[in-house]
Amino acid sequence: MPKMKIRKGDRVVVVTGRDKGKRGEVLRAMPSENRVIVQGVNIVKRHQRATQVQQGGIIEKEAPIQVSNVAHIDPKTDQPTRVGYKILDDGRKVRFAKRSGEIIDR
């Protein structure tokens, strides 16, 4: 299985589907399922039973979305970009935006 190039905390844009064009931050990445949960994207309603901690009712929350349906946002140009890997002089392997060459990893 290929490695997912999108991680928790990345800024992404949805490129296809019902929420096309929406931007958000990745809240959770699920590499085994090839899915991510993006803040404010793919909102679904769930019927929640009341517990001692939480009140019951209909709640809205983000559902997972296929990782192929999102694109990383280039930190320099603020446009969707593909992600590549390169090794720096100090030996670190980092991700970079292919559109501008900007390093993504902090």
Buried (B, 14 or more C-beta within 10 A) or exposed (E): EEEBBBBEEBBBBBEEEEBEEBBBBBBEBEBEEBBBBBBEBBEEEEEEEEEEEEEEEEEEEBEBBEBEBBBBBBEEEEEBBEBEEEEEEEEEEEBBBEBEEEBBEE
